[in-house]
Amino acid sequence: MKLYNYFRSSASFRVRIALALKGLPYDYVAVHLARGDHKLPAFSQLVPDPLVPLLELEDGQRLHQSLAIMEYLDEVHPTPALLPGDALGRARVRALALAVACEIHPLNNLRVLKYLVKDMGLSEEQKNKWYIHWVRQGLEAFDQQLAYSPEGRFCHGDTPGMADCVLIPQVFNAQRFNVPLEGLDRVQRVFAACMALPAFAQTQPSACPDAE
């Protein structure tokens, strides 16, 4: 398999974690979003919406959207599972993952931040204020949702899964933009537990081949 991704892309980071948890090998293909590599024909011709991550399977078929990729990996390589075995547990884990992927991330991804500065005329200070507001608000809600999860070291019990794959990259980005994380005790507990595992530590942005 080939994973087209960018080291700072939180959506890419999610899939790198999932692949590592399952012990699946892949070729790392760097697509530098900040330089606009995703707009070049070499990548843009591979997928209608030139976003990362993009997973190319061994037979040449391609999958995009990080949560869809993780669901696919879980169905084809079910052990270790990214989703719980019971319907209620799966719903809760999906809800946590979607809280980040649909509520937090779309407001603060790279193309939105660039638009705020280049097209809307916001200053760097205003852009950062926007980022901190929405990420902090979203993580506060996520922290409260964790109170309804089964007790354990991770988002859902004592096994890392899809929700952890989605949360950890968002926390990394929050740290990079100096989002205050005080009071988010459950989020910080999960973050510490995850980063103690090689699947998370070895796929973080600073460990990527294209890290700057």
C-alpha positions as CSV (number, residue, x, y, z in Angstrom):
1,M,0.0,0.0,0.0
2,K,1.0,3.6,-0.5
3,L,-0.1,6.4,1.9
4,Y,0.0,9.9,0.3
5,N,0.1,12.2,3.3
6,Y,1.7,15.3,4.9
7,F,3.5,15.1,8.2
8,R,1.5,18.0,9.8
9,S,-1.8,16.9,8.5
10,S,-3.9,15.6,11.4
11,A,-6.1,13.6,9.1
12,S,-2.9,11.9,7.7
13,F,-1.6,11.3,11.2
14,R,-4.9,9.5,12.1
15,V,-4.3,7.0,9.4
16,R,-0.6,6.5,10.2
17,I,-1.6,5.6,13.7
18,A,-4.3,3.2,12.5
19,L,-1.8,1.5,10.2
20,A,0.7,1.2,13.0
21,L,-1.7,-0.2,15.5
22,K,-2.6,-2.9,13.0
23,G,1.0,-3.5,12.1
24,L,0.4,-2.9,8.4
25,P,3.4,-1.9,6.2
26,Y,3.0,0.9,3.6
27,D,5.1,3.2,1.4
28,Y,5.2,6.8,2.8
29,V,4.5,9.3,-0.1
30,A,5.0,12.9,1.0
31,V,2.6,15.6,-0.3
32,H,3.7,18.9,1.1
33,L,0.4,20.9,1.6
34,A,2.1,24.1,2.6
35,R,4.0,24.2,-0.7
36,G,0.9,23.3,-2.7
37,D,2.1,19.9,-3.8
38,H,-1.5,18.6,-3.6
39,K,-2.5,20.9,-6.4
40,L,0.2,19.5,-8.8
41,P,-0.9,17.0,-11.4
42,A,1.2,14.2,-9.9
43,F,-1.2,14.1,-7.0
44,S,-4.4,16.0,-8.1
45,Q,-5.0,13.6,-10.9
46,L,-5.2,10.7,-8.4
47,V,-8.4,11.9,-6.7
48,P,-11.2,14.3,-7.5
49,D,-10.7,16.3,-4.3
50,P,-6.9,16.7,-3.9
51,L,-6.7,16.3,-0.1
52,V,-4.6,14.0,2.1
53,P,-4.6,11.3,3.2
54,L,-5.0,9.1,0.2
55,L,-4.4,5.4,0.6
56,E,-3.6,3.4,-2.6
57,L,-4.2,-0.3,-2.2
58,E,-2.0,-3.0,-3.7
59,D,-4.4,-3.4,-6.6
60,G,-4.2,0.3,-7.4
61,Q,-7.6,1.3,-6.0
62,R,-7.6,4.4,-3.9
63,L,-9.4,5.5,-0.8
64,H,-9.7,8.9,0.7
65,Q,-11.2,10.5,3.8
66,S,-9.4,9.3,7.0
67,L,-12.4,7.9,8.8
68,A,-13.5,5.9,5.8
69,I,-9.9,4.6,5.4
70,M,-9.8,3.5,9.0
71,E,-13.2,1.8,8.7
72,Y,-11.9,-0.1,5.6
73,L,-8.8,-1.2,7.4
74,D,-10.8,-2.4,10.3
75,E,-13.1,-4.5,8.1
76,V,-10.2,-6.0,6.0
77,H,-7.8,-6.4,8.9
78,P,-10.1,-6.8,12.0
79,T,-7.3,-7.5,14.5
80,P,-6.6,-5.5,16.6
81,A,-10.0,-3.8,16.2
82,L,-10.3,0.0,16.0
83,L,-14.0,-0.2,17.0
84,P,-15.6,-2.1,19.9
85,G,-17.5,-5.4,19.3
86,D,-20.9,-4.1,20.6
87,A,-23.2,-1.7,18.7
88,L,-23.4,0.8,21.5
89,G,-19.7,0.9,21.9
90,R,-19.2,1.4,18.2
91,A,-21.7,4.3,18.1
92,R,-19.9,6.0,21.0
93,V,-16.5,5.6,19.5
94,R,-17.7,6.9,16.1
95,A,-19.4,9.9,17.9
96,L,-16.1,10.8,19.6
97,A,-14.2,10.5,16.3
98,L,-16.7,12.5,14.4
99,A,-16.7,15.2,17.1
100,V,-13.1,16.0,16.1
101,A,-13.3,15.2,12.4
102,C,-16.6,17.1,11.8
103,E,-16.8,19.7,14.5
104,I,-13.3,20.8,15.4
105,H,-11.0,20.0,12.4
106,P,-13.0,21.7,9.6
107,L,-12.8,25.0,11.3
108,N,-9.0,25.0,11.7
109,N,-7.4,23.0,8.9
110,L,-4.7,24.6,6.7
111,R,-6.9,25.8,3.8
112,V,-9.3,27.5,6.2
113,L,-6.5,29.3,8.0
114,K,-5.0,30.4,4.7
115,Y,-8.3,31.7,3.6
116,L,-8.8,33.7,6.8
117,V,-5.5,35.5,6.2
118,K,-5.2,35.8,2.4
119,D,-8.8,36.3,1.5
120,M,-10.5,37.6,4.6
121,G,-7.6,39.9,5.6
122,L,-7.2,38.6,9.1
123,S,-3.9,39.2,10.9
124,E,-1.8,36.3,12.3
125,E,-3.0,37.3,15.7
126,Q,-6.7,37.2,14.7
127,K,-6.2,33.9,12.9
128,N,-4.6,32.4,16.0
129,K,-7.4,33.7,18.1
130,W,-9.9,32.0,15.8
131,Y,-8.0,28.8,16.0
132,I,-7.7,28.8,19.8
133,H,-11.3,29.6,20.3
134,W,-12.8,26.8,18.2
135,V,-10.2,24.1,19.2
136,R,-10.5,24.9,22.9
137,Q,-14.3,24.8,22.7
138,G,-14.3,21.6,20.8
139,L,-11.9,19.8,23.1
140,E,-13.9,20.9,26.1
141,A,-16.9,19.2,24.6
142,F,-14.8,16.1,23.8
143,D,-13.5,16.0,27.4
144,Q,-17.1,16.0,28.7
145,Q,-18.1,13.3,26.3
146,L,-15.3,11.0,27.6
147,A,-17.2,11.0,31.0
148,Y,-19.7,8.7,29.3
149,S,-17.2,6.2,28.0
150,P,-16.2,3.0,29.8
151,E,-13.4,3.6,32.4
152,G,-9.9,2.9,31.1
153,R,-6.7,4.5,29.8
154,F,-8.0,5.4,26.4
155,C,-11.1,7.0,24.9
156,H,-13.1,3.8,25.2
157,G,-11.8,1.4,27.9
158,D,-8.3,0.0,28.0
159,T,-7.7,-0.5,24.2
160,P,-6.8,2.3,21.8
161,G,-9.1,2.7,18.9
162,M,-10.5,5.0,16.3
163,A,-11.4,7.8,18.7
164,D,-7.8,7.8,20.0
165,C,-6.5,7.9,16.4
166,V,-8.5,11.0,15.8
167,L,-8.0,12.8,19.1
168,I,-4.2,12.6,19.4
169,P,-3.4,14.5,16.1
170,Q,-5.8,17.3,17.2
171,V,-4.1,17.6,20.5
172,F,-0.7,17.8,18.7
173,N,-2.1,20.7,16.6
174,A,-3.5,22.4,19.6
175,Q,-0.1,22.3,21.3
176,R,1.5,23.8,18.2
177,F,-0.9,26.7,18.3
178,N,-0.6,27.2,22.0
179,V,-4.2,26.3,22.8
180,P,-4.6,26.1,26.6
181,L,-5.3,22.6,27.7
182,E,-5.7,23.2,31.4
183,G,-8.7,21.6,32.9
184,L,-9.0,19.0,30.1
185,D,-8.1,16.2,32.5
186,R,-9.6,13.3,30.6
187,V,-8.1,14.5,27.2
188,Q,-4.7,14.9,28.8
189,R,-4.9,11.4,30.4
190,V,-5.8,9.8,27.1
191,F,-3.0,11.7,25.3
192,A,-0.4,10.5,27.8
193,A,-1.5,6.9,27.6
194,C,-1.5,7.0,23.8
195,M,1.9,8.6,23.5
196,A,3.4,5.9,25.6
197,L,2.6,3.5,22.7
198,P,5.0,3.1,19.7
199,A,2.1,3.3,17.3
200,F,1.5,6.9,18.3
201,A,5.0,8.0,19.2
202,Q,6.6,6.7,16.0
203,T,4.0,8.2,13.7
204,Q,3.9,11.7,15.2
205,P,4.8,14.6,12.8
206,S,8.4,15.0,14.0
207,A,9.1,11.3,13.3
208,C,7.9,11.5,9.6
209,P,10.4,11.4,6.7
210,D,9.2,14.8,5.4
211,A,9.3,16.5,8.8
212,E,10.8,19.9,8.8
